[in-house]
């Protein structure tokens, strides 16, 4: 029996951040539930489809299973069968042969809602639980596969960790954060961190960056609104992120050192960025308040130009993972 995921478009960023970026890094829930109010369509449904797309996409369906599709919409196939659980928040290995993902399935300590990291081959074989079922390493949020393929970053109650794809060599970085995103060259991790975890006494999320070994932590945003990481530009010189500083939630871009912040989207509802693809376009999910089901997806330039829809993702819940 499937558990249907009713993550509303209005909470696409909550699915990205708040559902796993709780102030003590211990949220073990499935994606947030829909409010179920209203059915007004998003304006993204009325723009022309994007062309010239390459790569592969993995996403979680409304039913909670993972699916793979070519970026042009061809060769769609189901990858996982979540049963009564929910599989979501996927990340590609750089060679495209495996996917790590967060799931409510797997072994967990008694009385704890499961949130584990699994790995599966892209042909559907070899599925296994990566995070241990016992001890301080138990559970996992936001897996992120390193560009060199050697490590997977994830978060749990001890903060940000690294682990090898075979489950060995777990390393605690000693940093209270979540939502890890590797820089294109693998030298840095962008992440979100809550003020309460940092001892500041303020329940607010900001964007940080650090070296891949956990050293040289730098704060990039300082705003009373909620800021969450999105994606690095392909050359690593810019960062796209989500912020509520000007309303319900929009996409912003800044230089990789936190300077030169500029707003990219200015739409009703919430917009969150999931990828920055090699041709320079941002991949964005658009959520309209009160609308049931998946967000609408589109691409656009970091300057706000060239908006085009992604109808091949009409069943995709947020977040997705795009393999160039």
C-alpha positions in Angstrom: 0.0 0.0 0.0 1.3 3.4 -0.9 1.2 6.4 1.3 0.3 9.3 -1.0 2.4 12.4 -0.5 0.2 15.5 -0.5 3.0 18.1 -0.2 1.4 21.3 -1.3 2.9 23.6 -3.8 2.6 26.3 -1.2 5.1 24.5 1.0 7.6 23.5 -1.6 10.3 25.3 0.3 9.1 23.8 3.6 9.7 20.4 2.0 13.1 21.6 1.0 14.0 23.2 4.3 11.6 23.4 7.1 10.6 19.7 7.0 14.2 18.8 7.6 15.8 22.0 8.8 14.3 22.0 12.3 16.2 24.0 14.8 17.8 20.9 16.4 18.5 18.9 13.2 16.2 16.1 14.3 13.2 16.3 12.1 12.3 12.8 11.0 9.0 13.5 9.2 7.9 13.0 5.6 7.4 16.1 3.5 4.9 18.6 4.9 1.2 18.1 4.2 -1.0 20.2 2.0 -3.4 22.7 3.3 -5.8 21.5 0.6 -7.3 25.0 0.0 -8.0 26.1 -3.5 -7.1 25.0 -7.0 -6.1 28.2 -8.8 -3.5 27.4 -11.5 0.0 28.7 -11.5 1.0 31.2 -14.2 3.9 28.9 -15.0 1.5 26.6 -16.8 0.8 29.1 -19.5 4.4 29.7 -20.7 6.1 27.8 -23.6 8.1 24.6 -22.8 11.8 24.7 -22.5 14.0 23.4 -25.3 17.6 22.3 -25.6 17.6 20.4 -22.3 20.2 17.7 -21.6 20.9 15.3 -18.8 18.7 13.2 -16.5 16.4 14.0 -13.6 15.3 12.0 -10.6 12.3 13.0 -8.6 9.8 11.8 -6.1 6.2 11.3 -7.3 3.0 12.1 -5.5 2.8 8.5 -4.5 6.3 8.7 -2.8 8.3 6.7 -5.3 11.4 7.8 -7.1 11.3 8.2 -10.9 14.0 8.9 -13.5 13.4 10.8 -16.7 15.6 12.3 -19.4 15.7 16.1 -19.3 13.7 16.2 -22.6 10.9 14.1 -21.0 11.7 10.8 -22.7 12.5 7.4 -21.1 10.5 7.9 -17.9 10.7 4.9 -15.6 10.0 4.1 -11.9 13.1 3.5 -9.8 11.8 2.7 -6.3 8.7 1.2 -4.7 8.3 2.9 -1.4 5.3 0.8 -0.3 3.8 2.5 2.7 6.8 4.8 3.0 8.0 7.9 1.2 11.2 8.1 -0.9 12.4 11.7 -1.6 15.3 14.2 -1.6 17.4 12.3 -4.1 21.0 12.9 -5.2 23.0 11.5 -8.1 26.4 9.9 -8.0 28.5 11.9 -10.4 28.9 8.9 -12.8 25.1 8.5 -12.9 25.1 4.9 -11.8 23.6 5.3 -8.3 21.2 7.5 -6.4 21.2 8.2 -2.7 17.9 9.4 -1.2 16.0 10.1 2.0 13.2 7.8 3.0 10.8 7.0 5.8 11.6 3.3 5.2 14.4 1.3 6.9 15.5 0.4 10.4 15.3 3.0 13.1 15.4 2.9 17.0 12.1 2.0 18.6 9.8 5.0 19.0 11.7 7.1 16.4 10.0 8.2 13.2 12.3 6.9 10.5 14.3 9.2 8.3 17.1 7.2 6.7 19.4 7.5 3.8 19.3 4.7 1.2 21.3 4.0 -1.9 20.1 2.3 -5.1 21.6 1.5 -8.5 19.9 3.3 -11.3 18.8 0.0 -12.8 16.8 -0.6 -9.6 19.2 -3.2 -8.1 21.3 -3.1 -5.0 19.0 -1.0 -2.8 20.3 -0.8 0.8 20.2 1.4 3.8 23.3 3.6 4.1 22.8 5.3 7.5 23.1 2.9 10.6 20.0 2.0 12.6 21.6 2.5 15.9 24.1 4.8 17.7 24.9 8.5 17.3 25.0 8.1 13.5 21.4 7.0 13.2 19.1 8.7 10.7 19.8 11.1 8.0 18.5 14.2 6.1 19.5 15.9 2.9 22.0 13.5 1.2 24.4 15.2 -1.2 26.9 13.2 -3.3 30.3 14.8 -3.7 31.5 15.7 -7.3 34.4 13.2 -6.9 32.0 10.4 -5.9 33.9 9.5 -2.7 31.6 11.0 -0.1 28.0 11.7 0.7 27.2 14.6 3.0 24.1 14.4 5.2 22.8 15.7 8.4 21.4 14.3 11.6 21.3 15.2 15.3 25.1 15.7 15.4 25.1 18.1 12.5 26.7 17.7 9.1 28.5 14.4 8.4 30.4 12.7 5.6 30.1 9.0 4.8 31.5 6.9 2.0 29.0 5.3 -0.4 29.8 1.9 1.0 28.8 3.1 4.5 32.3 3.3 5.9 34.4 6.2 7.1 31.7 8.3 8.7 33.1 11.7 9.7 31.4 14.3 11.8 32.3 17.7 10.7 31.3 19.4 13.9 29.1 21.9 12.2 25.5 22.5 13.2 23.9 22.7 9.8 21.8 21.0 7.1 20.8 21.3 3.5 24.3 20.7 2.2 25.2 21.5 -1.4 28.6 20.7 -2.9 30.5 23.3 -4.9 31.2 22.2 -8.5 34.8 21.5 -7.7 34.0 19.6 -4.5 36.2 21.9 -2.3 33.3 23.5 -0.4 29.9 22.8 1.1 27.1 25.4 1.2 24.6 24.7 3.9 21.9 26.2 6.1 22.2 26.8 9.8 19.7 27.9 12.5 20.5 30.6 15.0 19.3 28.5 18.0 21.8 25.7 17.1 24.5 28.3 16.9 23.7 29.6 20.3 22.3 32.9 19.1 18.9 32.3 20.6 17.1 33.3 17.3 15.1 30.8 15.3 16.2 31.9 11.9 18.0 30.2 9.0 20.9 31.6 7.1 23.2 30.4 4.3 26.8 29.4 5.1 29.7 27.9 3.3 32.7 25.9 4.6 35.6 24.0 3.2 34.8 20.3 2.6 36.6 19.2 5.8 34.4 21.4 8.0 37.0 24.2 8.4 36.7 27.9 7.5 33.0 28.3 8.1 31.8 31.6 6.6 28.3 33.2 6.9 26.9 34.4 3.6 23.5 35.8 4.6 22.4 37.9 7.6 18.8 38.6 7.3 15.8 38.3 9.7 14.0 36.4 7.0 14.5 32.7 6.3 17.3 32.0 3.8 18.1 28.5 2.5 20.7 27.2 0.0 19.7 26.4 -3.6 22.5 25.8 -6.1 26.0 26.8 -7.2 26.5 28.2 -10.6 28.4 25.8 -12.9 31.6 27.8 -12.5 31.2 28.1 -8.7 31.3 31.9 -8.7 27.7 32.5 -7.8 25.1 31.0 -5.5 21.3 30.8 -6.0 19.2 30.7 -2.8 15.7 31.0 -1.4 14.7 33.9 0.9 11.5 35.3 2.4 13.0 38.7 2.8 10.7 40.3 0.3 7.5 38.3 0.8 6.4 34.7 0.7 9.6 33.4 -0.9 11.7 34.1 -4.0 14.9 33.1 -5.6 18.0 35.3 -5.2 21.5 35.1 -6.6 24.7 36.3 -4.9 28.4 36.0 -5.5 30.0 33.1 -3.8 31.4 35.3 -1.1 27.9 36.6 -0.2 28.1 39.9 -2.0 26.1 41.4 -4.8 22.7 40.0 -3.8 20.0 40.4 -6.4 16.4 39.1 -6.7 15.6 36.8 -9.6 11.9 36.0 -9.2 9.0 38.2 -8.2 5.9 36.0 -8.5 2.9 35.2 -6.3 3.5 32.3 -4.0 6.9 30.8 -3.4 9.7 30.0 -5.8 12.7 27.8 -4.9 15.7 26.8 -7.0 16.8 23.2 -7.3 19.5 23.2 -9.9 21.7 25.5 -12.0 22.3 23.6 -15.2 25.3 23.8 -17.5 23.7 26.1 -20.0 23.3 28.7 -17.3 19.6 28.4 -16.6 18.1 27.9 -13.1 15.6 25.2 -12.5 12.8 26.5 -10.2 9.7 25.1 -8.6 6.8 27.5 -8.2 4.3 27.1 -5.5 0.9 28.8 -5.3 -0.7 29.2 -1.8 -3.5 26.7 -1.3 -2.9 24.6 -4.4 -2.8 20.9 -3.9 -0.1 18.6 -5.4 3.3 19.2 -7.0 4.7 22.6 -7.8 5.0 23.9 -11.3 8.5 23.8 -12.7 10.3 26.2 -15.1 13.7 27.3 -16.1 15.0 30.9 -16.4 18.2 32.8 -16.6 19.8 34.1 -13.4 18.9 37.6 -14.6 15.2 36.7 -14.7 15.1 36.3 -18.5 14.1 33.4 -20.7 11.4 31.8 -18.6 10.2 28.4 -20.0 8.1 25.7 -18.5 9.0 22.1 -17.7 5.9 20.0 -18.3 7.9 16.8 -18.0 8.1 17.5 -14.3 4.3 17.9 -13.8 4.3 15.0 -11.3 7.5 15.9 -9.6 7.6 16.8 -5.9 10.3 19.1 -4.6 13.2 18.7 -4.4 14.5 17.1 -7.7 18.1 16.2 -8.7 19.4 17.0 -12.2 22.4 15.1 -13.6 24.0 17.2 -16.3 
